[in-house]
């Protein structure tokens, strides 16, 4: 007699969870699943073949749990607005394009599916392959110009706050098929593939030349956390290291929150390390540490901001004094670049100036995307800094 062993279904794939996609499966009689590109808390993303148009696309399959359908419709509405406005403004080309959307009934319920243009791996994957040295500055500046152009389009044309700018949500766009193949090898960020410039060591046959790197464009992706400027969906937005001060303090937020995140992104691209990487301690939370690190780098938070809402008492006992962290080690942004990352002062100063404009405490005084695009640092062809001899 044959004994059948019933395999336990992973929790994420039970009712209300992810749809258990299988390679070769066809969605909506049109999109054939080739391989998984990623899996997150809310969805899985699959590289699929559009059997009608004979081209690859990326299909985002959201969880079926109650509440996800409404959130998915919000995302679809935002993406449709982007698609509509793209026809009037070429700046929209720096936002990933929604091609189609549909609903699918699976064994775990009803899933909303979004179909996007197929792009390369994320900026995070590229950054992982440059270790702690940071990406070459010409590429950093070019990519930031494209991210800021996309944000200006979202903020002004579409009245949308992205609410989750980070390396994982900036995708690489490559036209050259040979370069596409090389980048695909780095799609899994957990598997290090050496993509550094020639001359930095390693196998020269598996590296990007400067011209190759500069041919890569970037696009902002994942509007799953986005909202309208006139209708925020949630008080809790942004991934922790990129979270704006006003969001940490529980204050009202707007498009300047995206600029704060972009400042954090710029620092990380240029140095290879997070600007703020808060950690919880025995007597303080991760948020406490985050606010403390911000003060150490950017100075005392003005009382009118620190005490402008009741939640601020969670962090402060009186103006300028944190409740649970007493010892701070102030260090200016320029000093961090010079002392910790061995940047030359003449190169650290322009980057520090760019970052400080994006990290102003008062959102109304923070640089807009358009103002950031005009900053001299983005247009300065200065060479990259001298790499540190003793990485941190």
Beta strands, then each sheet from edge to edge (+ up, - down):
strand 1: 26-27
strand 2: 31-39
strand 3: 43-50
strand 4: 55-62
strand 5: 98-106
strand 6: 109-117
strand 7: 160-161
strand 8: 170-173
strand 9: 217-220
strand 10: 227-228
strand 11: 316-318
strand 12: 321-322
sheet 1: 1+ 2- 3+ 4- 6+ 5-
sheet 2: 7+ 10-
sheet 3: 8+ 9-
sheet 4: 11+ 12-
end
